[in-house]
Structure formats: C-alpha cells, structure tokens
C-alpha cells in the first residue's frame, strides 16, 4: 500500500510541474485548440471580440472647387455631407503646386448630419494658384483634400493682339489683356515712341515712320515683346 501511494504522489507532482512550465509564448494554436509541452487545450471563441476597432471619418467631403469671379478673384467653395468632431479647415495656397502656405482658417461645424457649405474668396490672385484643404479634428488629427487650381483671366499675355501687322499706313490697333500694367513702343534705334501705364484694353496709335518697332506689354506676372512693322 505504501508503494501505491508513493507512486501516485510522484505522478501527481510531475504533472503539476509540467503544467507550470507552459508559457504563453510556447503555445502553438490552430483553429480552436493548442498544444504545448504535451498538454492539449481547447476553447470556444464565442465571447471574444476579434473585430478591429473602426474609426469614424471626421468629414465626408462632397465637393471642393475653385472658380474665377467677375472681379478677378478666386472663389473657393466646398461642401460636407456630415461631420464628426470637425474642428475646422486650413485653406492652403501654392503658386507652383508643391510648396503650400496657409491663407485662411474656417471653423468646422463640429458634429453634423446635414450638408454644410463653406467658401473663401482669395483676392490676391496674381497668377495660376493651387489650393488644398487641411482638415483638423479636436484631437489634433488631420486629413488632406485633393489639389485644385484657379487661373486668372489676365494671366495669358498671349491674348493681346496687334492689327494690322505689318501696317501699310502706320495705324495700329492693339487689344491688351486684363490688368495690363504697362505698354511701351520703341523704334529700331531704341528711342521710346510711346509708353503708357495701366492702359485701356483697346488702344489705337500711329507708327511715325516706316521701319521696325518693338511693342512690350507687361502684366503683374509677365512681360512679352513683339515686332511691329510699318511699310
């Protein structure tokens, strides 16, 4: 009887030691079971949530657009379908599409389930400009919108025209782009024949004598020179 009890006690102790040596890092699992150190384990996942936590986007942006106004400004407009913890928008501007600077801050609606309209007027449109939104939530996270652009009507200096050229009698009509800052005319000797600041859009002038002239047109961002001939 003593040997029987002694053997049973040894087996019991050995089992406990083996079980205590199982560590989480040594368990190999597949499906709903695992084994380690010769011990098999089974479980049910019914009460374990294995789905990742879903984050709610702070803003649902419907549109983000820019257009040129009749006064030559850039009107930037955007619309949201819903907002969750939206602190606001930082409107950024660039002239090369690469380096952007903040030009305005517009407060958001916070939490909203309805459509919201936002707009900003950029009155400093001197050349093709690029815009984007940087949206912030209340915890400091942010997201970026796509990039849009607005082209001023007066930028294309190629729009100006001279007629007729060559001129048979010296009379020439010139149509200038919007916001022309300076127009000047010099002859082949470099003598200034005509110069006018902030000229009207349409001008008529007379080339004094036969020969070659250089007409220079300047805007705030560009300059172009063309040849005019009087026969």
Rosetta blueprint (number, residue, H / E / L):
1 X L
2 X H
3 X H
4 X H
5 X H
6 X H
7 X H
8 X H
9 X H
10 X H
11 X H
12 X H
13 X H
14 X H
15 X H
16 X H
17 X H
18 X H
19 X H
20 X H
21 X L
22 X L
23 X L
24 X H
25 X H
26 X H
27 X L
28 X E
29 X E
30 X E
31 X L
32 X L
33 X E
34 X E
35 X E
36 X E
37 X L
38 X L
39 X E
40 X E
41 X E
42 X E
43 X L
44 X L
45 X L
46 X L
47 X L
48 X L
49 X L
50 X L
51 X L
52 X L
53 X L
54 X L
55 X L
56 X L
57 X L
58 X L
59 X E
60 X E
61 X E
62 X E
63 X E
64 X E
65 X E
66 X E
67 X E
68 X E
69 X L
70 X L
71 X L
72 X L
73 X L
74 X E
75 X E
76 X E
77 X E
78 X E
79 X E
80 X E
81 X E
82 X E
83 X E
84 X E
85 X E
86 X E
87 X E
88 X E
89 X E
90 X E
91 X E
92 X E
93 X E
94 X E
95 X L
96 X L
97 X L
98 X L
99 X L
100 X L
101 X E
102 X E
103 X E
104 X E
105 X E
106 X E
107 X E
108 X E
109 X E
110 X E
111 X E
112 X E
113 X L
114 X L
115 X L
116 X E
117 X E
118 X E
119 X E
120 X E
121 X E
122 X E
123 X L
124 X L
125 X L
126 X L
127 X L
128 X L
129 X E
130 X E
131 X E
132 X E
133 X E
134 X E
135 X E
136 X E
137 X E
138 X L
139 X L
140 X L
141 X L
142 X E
143 X E
144 X E
145 X L
146 X L
147 X L
148 X E
149 X E
150 X E
151 X L
152 X L
153 X L
154 X L
155 X L
156 X L
157 X H
158 X H
159 X H
160 X L
161 X E
162 X E
163 X E
164 X L
165 X L
166 X L
167 X E
168 X L
169 X L
170 X L
171 X E
172 X E
173 X E
174 X E
175 X E
176 X L
177 X L
178 X L
179 X L
180 X L
181 X L
182 X E
183 X E
184 X E
185 X E
186 X E
187 X E
188 X L
189 X L
190 X L
191 X L
192 X E
193 X E
194 X E
195 X E
196 X E
197 X E
198 X L
199 X L
200 X L
201 X L
202 X E
203 X E
204 X E
205 X E
206 X E
207 X L
208 X L
209 X L
210 X L
211 X E
212 X E
213 X E
214 X E
215 X E
216 X E
217 X E
218 X E
219 X L
220 X L
221 X L
222 X L
223 X E
224 X E
225 X E
226 X E
227 X E
228 X E
229 X E
230 X E
231 X L
